[in-house]
Structures are given as C-alpha cells and as structure tokens.
C-alpha cells in the first residue's frame, strides 16, 4: 500500500491548537499594547492635577523637634498625608495652604479619616494659639533643623508648595504655589478610590 501521500495528522494538530494560540494572543495583547503606548505615545495631558514626583521614602525619617519630641511619618502609615512647610509667623500664603489642606480634606466626607495634615514649622516655634485652634487636627512639627526640607523637591523653595505623602510613606506629589482647591479635591478623591482595597502589611 502506498503511504507516500500527505499525512493528515499535522494539519489536524494545528487545527486543534488554534484555540490555544487565540487564548495566548488575547492574554498578551493588553501587555503588548501597554508597552507600545509607553514607548511610542506621550499624552498631551494627564488625569492628575498635582505634579507626580519620583517617590521619596519618608516612612523611616525621624524628625527632631525643638520641644524634645520626635515626629515620624511612619506613625501616619496607612493615611494619605498633606504636608506643607512654613514659619510659625504664618503669612497669608501660609494660611492659604493650611486652609486648602483642611477644606479639601473635609470635602471627602466619610473618607476624610484617611487623610492627615502636617505642618513642618520651619523656625521651630509654636504657632499662635488662635491659628492652632483654627486648624486643629493639623500636626505641628516644630523643626529643630531644616534638613527634612531637602527631601521635598521644589523649583525654588519647599515652602511654596503643598505635598502629598502616600500611605506607605513616600512623598509622591507636589502642588503649584497657588493651587486650585477644586482640582486638589479631584486628585485626592481619585487617590482614595484607587487605594480603597490596599492592604497594609506590617514588616
């Protein structure tokens, strides 16, 4: 019997493997697409309003205070933290930063407990009692020195800006000197939503 004709088995094998190849293609397509977008496409604008920074770890930083206490960002682990720096005399711009941090936090309603506020008092002096009362709930960190400000990148001076520290203790966002509070509100709202399922595991 002549068996020199084409063997039907390879064709059948290729046909049987076709669904597997299609599944594989569907699985890797999103990855290939995302890599292509990253390499070849740059959007004209981004969703976030604040400027994203290279993450700067602050969780292990111990900040010495003039009153003998030590402030650690690690104590606020699990929270989104607004941070500003300014002197205790607190001029109009300083008060504006305090006001925006407080008001934007309040707009988050039942989620506001996930946000903290820190004022790095650059001259190490206690702010006026009426100011502390007006912005109660803000951590007033009386700096013994200004070395912590070196970790807060800014075009001119860190005191110009409001920053955000993420729940694992990384400084990751900076707002312009005269920010739009409604856009700050949208930023923190998105951050709270995307981090709602995060599980913090103590090391």
LINNOR-V638526 format. One record per backbone hydrogen bond with DSSP energy under -0.5 kcal/mol. CO is the residue of the C=O (numbers start at 0). NH is the residue of the N-H. If there is no record, write none. Layout:
co:CO nh:NH
co:CO nh:NH
This chain:
co:0 nh:2
co:5 nh:7
co:6 nh:10
co:7 nh:11
co:8 nh:12
co:9 nh:13
co:10 nh:14
co:11 nh:15
co:12 nh:16
co:13 nh:17
co:14 nh:17
co:16 nh:20
co:17 nh:21
co:18 nh:22
co:19 nh:23
co:20 nh:24
co:21 nh:25
co:22 nh:26
co:23 nh:27
co:24 nh:28
co:25 nh:29
co:27 nh:31
co:28 nh:32
co:29 nh:33
co:30 nh:34
co:31 nh:35
co:32 nh:36
co:33 nh:37
co:34 nh:38
co:35 nh:39
co:36 nh:40
co:49 nh:51
co:50 nh:173
co:54 nh:56
co:55 nh:170
co:57 nh:60
co:57 nh:72
co:58 nh:73
co:60 nh:62
co:60 nh:72
co:61 nh:63
co:62 nh:70
co:63 nh:143
co:64 nh:67
co:68 nh:64
co:70 nh:62
co:71 nh:74
co:72 nh:75
co:73 nh:76
co:75 nh:78
co:79 nh:115
co:80 nh:164
co:81 nh:117
co:82 nh:162
co:83 nh:119
co:85 nh:121
co:86 nh:89
co:87 nh:127
co:90 nh:94
co:91 nh:95
co:92 nh:96
co:93 nh:97
co:94 nh:98
co:95 nh:99
co:96 nh:100
co:97 nh:101
co:98 nh:102
co:99 nh:103
co:100 nh:104
co:101 nh:105
co:102 nh:106
co:104 nh:107
co:105 nh:108
co:107 nh:110
co:108 nh:111
co:110 nh:113
co:111 nh:114
co:113 nh:79
co:115 nh:81
co:116 nh:138
co:117 nh:83
co:117 nh:119
co:118 nh:120
co:118 nh:140
co:119 nh:85
co:119 nh:121
co:120 nh:123
co:120 nh:142
co:127 nh:130
co:127 nh:131
co:128 nh:132
co:129 nh:133
co:130 nh:134
co:132 nh:135
co:134 nh:137
co:136 nh:116
co:138 nh:118
co:138 nh:140
co:139 nh:141
co:140 nh:120
co:140 nh:142
co:141 nh:65
co:145 nh:148
co:146 nh:149
co:147 nh:150
co:148 nh:151
co:150 nh:152
co:156 nh:159
co:157 nh:160
co:160 nh:84
co:161 nh:174
co:162 nh:82
co:163 nh:171
co:163 nh:172
co:164 nh:80
co:165 nh:168
co:166 nh:77
co:168 nh:57
co:168 nh:58
co:168 nh:170
co:169 nh:165
co:169 nh:171
co:170 nh:55
co:171 nh:52
co:172 nh:163
co:173 nh:50
co:175 nh:178
co:178 nh:180
co:179 nh:182
co:179 nh:183
co:180 nh:184
co:181 nh:185
co:182 nh:186
co:183 nh:187
co:184 nh:188
co:185 nh:189
co:186 nh:190
co:187 nh:191
co:188 nh:192
co:189 nh:193
co:190 nh:194
co:192 nh:195
co:194 nh:197
co:197 nh:199
co:198 nh:200
co:199 nh:201
